[in-house]
Amino acid sequence: MKVYGLTGGIASGKSTAAKFFAEAGIPVMDADQITRELSQPGGAAHPLILKEFGTDDRNELRQKVFSDPEARKKLEKILHPLIQGETQRRILELSKKNPPFMIYEAALLVETGRHQNFDGLIVVDAPRDKRKSRLRARDGHPEEFAEKILNSQISDEERKKPAQHILNNSKTVEDLKAAVINLISNL
């Protein structure tokens, strides 16, 4: 069974694209959901996060990791191996259902080199100004913090280089849905 990585910069619309894949009957694994499960009380990462950062509050952690690159590296060092292990377990479980292929949605596939572990990479792309506007509207961040988050990520061009498929999300949600449906028929 093929597994395609799905990524994009923050507020690019990758979660919306993932929703459209799921609505079309394609299994989608969400790395953010796996991260939340691992990070909450009872999750494997929870005690490690508390020990390293003194808090498990997602907003506090977000402020820390987007303000301090070293803090971000420490959090990634805790989470990434656990996420990879849980991902492999879930892929094996889902493969028993014999879907045509599967989508793994994650923000840092290119940055971590994990895009190479999949049968292909799909990047959701949207102009930076649209992404900043969406980020501010969605999370209520002031402009400076939204800019800091965008600057902490690799460039859109770097993210698109290893992609086999690019979904343009610069227009409407309906356009993105049509692009996803078209891609499904071509995978």
C-alpha positions as CSV (number, residue, x, y, z in Angstrom):
1,M,0.0,0.0,0.0
2,K,1.3,3.4,-0.9
3,V,1.5,6.2,1.7
4,Y,1.8,9.8,0.5
5,G,3.0,12.6,2.7
6,L,0.9,15.7,2.7
7,T,2.5,19.0,3.9
8,G,2.5,22.7,3.5
9,G,3.4,25.8,5.5
10,I,1.4,26.9,8.4
11,A,-2.1,28.0,7.3
12,S,-1.6,26.8,3.8
13,G,-4.7,24.6,3.9
14,K,-3.2,21.2,4.4
15,S,-5.7,20.2,7.0
16,T,-8.5,21.3,4.7
17,A,-7.0,19.2,1.9
18,A,-6.6,16.3,4.3
19,K,-10.3,16.6,5.1
20,F,-11.2,16.4,1.4
21,F,-9.0,13.2,1.0
22,A,-10.9,11.7,4.0
23,E,-14.3,12.7,2.6
24,A,-13.3,10.8,-0.6
25,G,-12.6,7.6,1.5
26,I,-8.9,7.9,1.6
27,P,-7.5,7.1,5.1
28,V,-5.7,10.1,6.6
29,M,-3.3,10.1,9.5
30,D,-2.8,13.5,11.2
31,A,0.6,14.0,12.8
32,D,-0.8,16.9,14.9
33,Q,-3.4,14.6,16.3
34,I,-0.8,12.0,17.1
35,T,1.3,14.7,18.7
36,R,-1.6,15.8,20.9
37,E,-2.2,12.2,22.0
38,L,1.4,11.7,22.9
39,S,1.7,15.1,24.7
40,Q,-1.4,14.9,26.9
41,P,-1.4,13.3,30.3
42,G,-1.0,9.6,29.9
43,G,0.9,10.0,26.6
44,A,4.5,8.9,26.2
45,A,5.8,12.4,25.6
46,H,3.9,14.1,28.5
47,P,6.4,13.5,31.3
48,L,9.4,14.3,29.1
49,I,7.7,17.6,28.0
50,L,6.9,18.5,31.7
51,K,10.5,17.7,32.7
52,E,12.1,19.8,29.9
53,F,9.7,22.8,29.8
54,G,7.9,22.8,33.2
55,T,4.5,23.0,31.5
56,D,2.2,21.0,29.2
57,D,0.1,24.0,28.2
58,R,0.0,24.0,24.4
59,N,-0.1,27.9,24.1
60,E,2.8,28.3,26.5
61,L,4.8,25.7,24.6
62,R,4.0,27.3,21.3
63,Q,5.2,30.7,22.5
64,K,8.4,29.2,23.8
65,V,9.2,27.1,20.7
66,F,8.4,29.9,18.2
67,S,10.4,32.4,20.2
68,D,13.5,30.2,20.9
69,P,14.9,27.9,18.2
70,E,16.7,25.8,20.8
71,A,13.5,25.2,22.7
72,R,11.9,24.1,19.4
73,K,14.8,21.7,18.7
74,K,14.4,20.2,22.2
75,L,10.7,19.7,21.7
76,E,11.2,18.1,18.3
77,K,13.9,15.8,19.8
78,I,11.3,14.6,22.3
79,L,8.4,14.2,19.9
80,H,9.7,13.1,16.5
81,P,10.9,9.6,17.5
82,L,7.7,8.9,19.3
83,I,5.6,10.2,16.4
84,Q,7.5,8.0,14.0
85,G,6.9,4.9,16.1
86,E,3.2,5.6,16.5
87,T,2.9,6.4,12.8
88,Q,4.4,3.1,11.8
89,R,2.1,1.2,14.1
90,R,-1.0,3.0,12.7
91,I,0.2,2.5,9.1
92,L,0.4,-1.3,9.7
93,E,-3.0,-1.2,11.4
94,L,-4.6,0.7,8.5
95,S,-3.0,-1.4,5.8
96,K,-5.0,-4.4,7.0
97,K,-8.1,-2.6,5.6
98,N,-6.5,-2.6,2.1
99,P,-7.2,1.0,1.0
100,P,-5.9,2.1,-2.4
101,F,-3.4,4.5,-0.6
102,M,-3.1,6.5,2.5
103,I,-2.3,10.1,3.4
104,Y,0.1,11.2,6.2
105,E,-0.5,14.9,7.0
106,A,2.4,16.6,8.8
107,A,3.9,20.1,8.9
108,L,7.6,19.2,9.0
109,L,8.0,16.5,6.4
110,V,10.6,18.3,4.3
111,E,12.4,20.0,7.2
112,T,13.0,16.6,9.0
113,G,13.7,14.7,5.8
114,R,10.8,12.4,6.5
115,H,9.3,13.1,3.1
116,Q,11.8,10.5,1.8
117,N,10.0,7.8,3.8
118,F,6.8,8.1,1.7
119,D,5.8,7.0,-1.8
120,G,5.4,10.6,-2.8
121,L,5.0,14.1,-1.4
122,I,2.0,16.4,-1.9
123,V,2.5,20.0,-0.9
124,V,-0.4,22.4,-0.3
125,D,0.8,25.8,-1.4
126,A,-0.7,29.3,-0.7
127,P,0.8,32.8,-1.0
128,R,2.6,33.9,2.2
129,D,0.3,37.0,2.6
130,K,-2.8,34.7,2.5
131,R,-1.2,32.3,5.0
132,K,-0.3,35.2,7.4
133,S,-3.9,36.5,7.2
134,R,-5.4,33.0,7.8
135,L,-3.0,32.4,10.7
136,R,-3.9,35.7,12.4
137,A,-7.7,35.1,11.9
138,R,-7.5,31.5,13.0
139,D,-5.3,31.8,16.1
140,G,-5.7,35.5,16.9
141,H,-1.9,36.1,16.9
142,P,-0.6,39.7,16.5
143,E,1.1,40.4,13.2
144,E,4.6,40.2,14.7
145,F,4.1,36.8,16.2
146,A,2.4,35.5,13.0
147,E,5.5,36.7,11.1
148,K,7.8,35.0,13.6
149,I,6.0,31.7,13.0
150,L,6.2,32.1,9.2
151,N,9.9,33.0,9.4
152,S,10.6,29.9,11.6
153,Q,9.6,27.6,8.7
154,I,11.5,26.8,5.5
155,S,10.7,28.8,2.4
156,D,7.8,27.7,0.2
157,E,10.3,27.1,-2.6
158,E,12.3,24.7,-0.5
159,R,9.2,22.9,0.6
160,K,8.0,22.4,-3.0
161,K,11.4,21.2,-4.4
162,P,10.9,17.5,-3.4
163,A,7.1,17.4,-4.1
164,Q,5.7,15.2,-6.8
165,H,2.3,17.0,-6.5
166,I,1.5,20.6,-5.6
167,L,-2.1,21.6,-4.6
168,N,-2.6,25.3,-5.2
169,N,-4.7,26.9,-2.4
170,S,-4.7,30.5,-3.5
171,K,-8.3,30.6,-4.6
172,T,-11.5,29.1,-3.0
173,V,-12.1,26.1,-0.8
174,E,-14.1,24.6,-3.7
175,D,-11.0,25.0,-6.0
176,L,-8.9,23.1,-3.5
177,K,-11.5,20.4,-3.2
178,A,-11.6,20.0,-7.0
179,A,-7.8,19.8,-7.0
180,V,-7.8,17.1,-4.4
181,I,-10.4,15.0,-6.2
182,N,-8.4,15.4,-9.5
183,L,-5.2,14.3,-7.7
184,I,-7.0,11.2,-6.2
185,S,-8.0,10.1,-9.7
186,N,-4.4,10.4,-10.8
187,L,-2.6,8.6,-7.9
